[in-house]
Amino acid sequence: MNLSLREQFNIIIASFPTNSNIICAKMTVLRTALSRQALPLKLRAMSRPRSLSTSSITASEAASEMLHKFQDKTIVRKQTLDGNQMQKLCLTLGRRYGLGPQLDLTLGCPPNGTPVPPGYHLVYFTPSELEEDLGADGTDRTFNAPAPFTRRMWAGGQMRWNDGTELRVGEQVEEHTKLITAVAKKSRDGSEMVLVEVNKEFWGERGLALVDQRSWIFRKEIDFSKIGETTSTKSPLPPPRGKSEVRDVIVGDNPLPDRFLKWSPAALFRFSALTFNAHMIHYNESWTRDVENHPGVVVHGPLNLINMLDYWRDVHRVDGSVLEEISYKATTPIYAGEEYSISSSKMNTDYGMFEVLVKKGDQVCMTGHICEASSWSY
């Protein structure tokens, strides 16, 4: 039986390895991990790959070609972290006082020197490609695997913050991007894909502030001649109605609230605009349903990552706890208009480790493992 693209997504993402054994590094280890020395690369010296036609190239050959293209290459970009972008993100998230109780963000931008909350750097250093260089689905093709493995999905990653050097509004920051590894993988249904890991370092005026490692899966490009041949087992969702919602609810005997969220198409469009993300699954309903076989427009993975980090700040930071590291994995799509929840549970009482779950009912859609540090400057 032919599988829809959405069903293929779930099979592929289930085969992605889970980083559930995150180790909470103490300050000495953290300083070592966040030193100016580059993180260890899993790159091997390889001979120049032969010229390959896109019709015959395998995932292994695509990974080899990608490693050759980007091996020992660091892309450096500079950007001033302007307050306007930060204000618009907070308004999109519905966080009117998201940067402090005295700062009403509906009245103006945050002043220079305002610390950038964990995850909010994702609205900076956005793609800088011309439209003609985007993929057929609207995705940017920076660090892409070669054709036909051009359909990128954000599968997971890890972020580590360096205490005392946090990014701040108004400062000029450098982003250093380097390929870590590209390897051929197979999903449970036997289809080929390329797993790519990219490392991003963000250097501010006080030194290295953040290491952001991202894992992407590249699948074969869409065969437009076969659109309509597959059928989805999921019925289309009804058109989303109403505004976005974010509310905290105490569930059962847990003293910590669960956070329930629902995002409107308008909010998803705003987030796409802020991140300069033209991937059509987030705003083009006909593409999403007719080409990708999703039942509705998809909530961004990075948006839910920010939601997880905001939840942790709101619930756990009240006791002075400080975020040091998060590892995360996306497993199941969430769609506009669907209600879902974020909750947390402590994994290790000695080292301040938490598991954060994003769920639709009983279905886990995203997992995160958070490690606390001992201090933070805002």
HELIX and SHEET records of a PDB file:
HELIX    1   1 LEU A    5  ALA A   14  1                                  10    
HELIX    2   2 MET A   27  ALA A   33  1                                   7    
HELIX    3   3 ALA A   59  PHE A   70  1                                  12    
HELIX    4   4 GLY A   83  THR A   92  1                                  10    
HELIX    5   5 TYR A  120  VAL A  123  5                                   4    
HELIX    6   6 GLU A  131  ASP A  133  5                                   3    
HELIX    7   7 PHE A  224  LYS A  226  5                                   3    
HELIX    8   8 PRO A  265  LEU A  274  1                                  10    
HELIX    9   9 MET A  280  HIS A  282  5                                   3    
HELIX   10  10 GLU A  285  ASP A  290  1                                   6    
HELIX   11  11 GLY A  301  HIS A  316  1                                  16    
HELIX   12  12 ARG A  317  ASP A  319  5                                   3    
SHEET    1   A11 THR A  74  THR A  80  0                                        
SHEET    2   A11 GLN A 172  LYS A 186 -1                                        
SHEET    3   A11 GLU A 192  GLY A 204 -1                                        
SHEET    4   A11 GLY A 207  ARG A 219 -1                                        
SHEET    5   A11 ARG A 151  TRP A 161 -1                                        
SHEET    6   A11 VAL A 322  ALA A 330 -1                                        
SHEET    7   A11 GLN A 363  ALA A 373 -1                                        
SHEET    8   A11 MET A 353  LYS A 360 -1                                        
SHEET    9   A11 TYR A 340  ASN A 348 -1                                        
SHEET   10   A11 ASP A 258  LYS A 262 -1                                        
SHEET   11   A11 GLU A 245  VAL A 249 -1                                        
END                                                                             
